[in-house]
Amino acid sequence: MAANYSIGQFSKKTSTTIRTLRYYDEIGILKPAFITESGRRYYSDNDLIKLQKIVSLKYLGYSLEKITEFIHMNDWNLKESLSFQRKEMLQKKLHIEKVIRALDHALHIMDDDGEVDSSIFISLILNIQMESEHKKWLKGFIEEKKVDAMYDIPEEKQLELNKKAITIYSDLKNLYGHDPESNQVQEVIKGYMEIVQEIIGDDFKLVQELYDMGNESESQIDTHNLFHSPFTPEEEEWVTKAMDIYLRKKGVIVDGK
């Protein structure tokens, strides 16, 4: 078929920039039907159809590398490819929803509290990001229904709990170095445990199980990497002591004592 369109004409006809057309030529996804000795590119109606395929596949989320592969295939299983791409897009959708949720939580907290300690902020984001991994890990130790119930919290309530947790983390960082048994520190720990109880209920047996899992043997997954802490190692040790004191008073056995 005759090469009817100069690169400028083809660009206008297809609403594709000349720069993009040159790039497509460079990577081999869409080469001109003809190039003159002076280097002028010309495109045909066949190229127009091919470009329409490229635009459609890009819209469906395929990479240019994958589109190039498809364009040059004689036997292309379209249904299988589309099914695979749909799965990929669903994964991306879930990721985007998680990112939007994390942003909503961050903005909600900052609207009222202003600046937040960076380590606390990062902890919040990472724990939202790892929520699926948290649930999977917990279901290896706790009844599945209990785990699902722990995470089946309305978004508005989750925002409120996260906001409370941020305040408590900040208070604990400010109190670091005080006697972990002091009334001031224990009041903050009590506030934290109230958040835990809102999530799991007044089941201190479950609290015991969760606490024990945090001190699992080396053969288990490193919970410090799975459940990100906003505290430095020194702060973490101090908070753990304060938590031990609180739990013992509530009758939870700590380290077999």
N, C-alpha and C positions, 0 to 999 in steps of 0.2 A: 504494500500500500504506500502511496506517495507520502512523502514528508511535507505536510502542508503548513506547519506552524513553526515560526522562528521561536527561540526560547522566550522572547518577550511576549509574543502572541499567546504562546502556550501557558505562560505564567498568568496572564490576564484571564484566559479562558477557564483555567482550573483554580484560580485564586490561590496559587502556590507561588511563593517567592522565587525569584531567579536564583538566589543563594541556595535555597532548598533543592531546587532542580539540579544545580551543579553538584551539590553534596550527594544526591541520589545517584548521579552519574559516577561520582568518585568511588562510592562504595559498591556500585554494580547492581543496585536495586532497580534503577530505571535509567537506561542509557538512551541517548537520542537515536532516532532512526537513521540520522545522517549527520555527519560533521564535515563542513567544507574545508578546503585546504587552508583557508584563513582562520579556521577554528570556530566558525559559526555553527551553533547547534540547531537542528530542525527535528520536530516531533511529528508523529503521525496519529491518525485516529486510533490505531492499535495502542499507541502509548497512552492515549487518553483513557482507554479502558483499563489499562494496567495501573495507571495512577489512581483511578477510582477504586480498584481493589486494594491498593496500598493504603489509601485514606480510610477505607472501611475497616481494614484489619488493625490499623493504628487506633481507630475509635474503639475497637473491641479490646484494646490493651496489649496487643502483641508488640514485641520489640522489633526494631528495624532488622536486626539480625535474623529473627524468626521469620519475618515477612519475606526477606530476601530468599530464605530457604524455600518457603512456600511458592514464591513466584517462579522459581526455577524447577519445581517438581512437576514431573509428568503425571504422577499418580499421587494425589493428595486426598487422604481420608478426612474430609471436611467435618463430618459429624464427630469423629473421635477428637479432632483438634479443638472443636468448639466446646465439647464437654470438658476437656482438660482445662481450657482457658476459663471456663465458667468457675471451676473449682479454684483456680488461681485468683480470680476476681473476688470470690467470696472470702478468701483468706485476706486479701488486701482490704476488703470492706471491714472485716472484723478488726484488722489492725487500725484502720482509720477511726473506727468507732471508739477503740481504746484510747487513741491519741486525743480525740475530742473530749472524751470523758475525763482524762487526766488534765486537760486544759481547763475544763469547767471547774474541776475541783480546785485547781491552783488559783484561778481567778476568783472563785467564791471566797477562798480563804484570804486572799490579798485585798479584796474589796473592803473587808472589815478590819483586818489586822495589819495592813500595809506590808512592809518588808518582812520576809520570813528567812530564818537561818538557812543558808544554802544546803547544809547537810540534811536538815529536816525536809526541805523541799524535794531534794533528790530522792530521799527515802520514800516519800509519798508517791512520787512518780514511778519509781522502780517497783514498789509493791503493787500498784495498780497494773503495771505492765506484766507482772509475774502472777497475777491472780489465778490464771488457769493452772499454772504449775503448782501453786499453793494448794489448790483444791485436789489436784491429782495426788500430791504427796500426802495430804491429810487423809485421803480415802484409803491409803495403805495402812492406816492405824486406827481410824475412827469409822464408825458406821456411816455409810454413804448418805443416808437420810439426814444425819446430824450435820455433816459437812455442807450439804446443799442448803439446809436451814440456816447455817451460819452465814452463808453468802447471799441468801434470798432476802435482801434488805432493800426497801425502796430507795431510789437514788437520792431523794431529798433527805432521808434519814442518814444515808451514807455520807453525804456532804456535812451534815451536822456532826456526826461522829468523828470524821476526819478533822474537822475544825477544832473539836475538843482535844483530840489527840495532839494536834500541833501545839496547842496552848500548854498541854502537859509536858510534852517533850521540851519545850522552851523553858518551862519552870524547872524541870529536872536539870537541864544544862546550867541554869543560873544557880541552882542549889548544890551543884557538884562540889564535893569536898566537905560538905556538912556531915555531921553524924547521921548515917543512914537510918538510925533508930529514932531520930528526933521527931517530935510531933509534926513539924513543918514538912519534913520529907515524907513521912508516912501519910500525911493528908493528901499529898500529890499522888503517891502510889495508890491510895484509896480511889482517887479520881480516875486513875488509869484502869483500875480493876472494875470500876463501875461501867466503863466503856466495854470492857471484856464481857461483863455480865449482860449488858444490853444485847450483845451479839450471841452469846452461848447460853444465856439464862443463868439461874442461880445454881448451876451444877458444878460444885467444886470438885467433884470426881473427874469431870471433864477437864477442869483447870489442871488437876493433878496430871492427867494424861498428856495434856499439851505441854506442861512444864517438863515432864519426863522426856518427851520427844525432843525438846530443845537441848537435852543433854544426852542424846543417843550416842551409841558407840561409834568408833571411827568408820565402821563398815557402812554406816548410813550416810545419806546425802548431807553435806555441810549446810545446816540450817542457817548459818550466818550469811551464806551466799544466796540461799533461797529466799529468806525473809530479811530484807535489808534493814539494818539498824541505822538510826540517825546519830548514834553515839560513837565517840572514839573508843578504842579498846579499854582505856582507863575509865572513861565514863560508864561504859558497859559493865565493867566489873563492879563499880560502885552502885549502879542501878540494880544489878543482880542481887547484891547484898541487901539492899533496901527491900527488894521484892521478896527475898527469902524470909526476912523478918515479918513482913506482912502476911505471907502465906502460912508461916508457922502459927501465927496468932489465930489464923482461920482454920487451923487443923489440917492443913495440907502438908504431907510428908515431903521434906526437901532433902535430897541426897541420902535417903534412907534414914534420916534422923527423926 
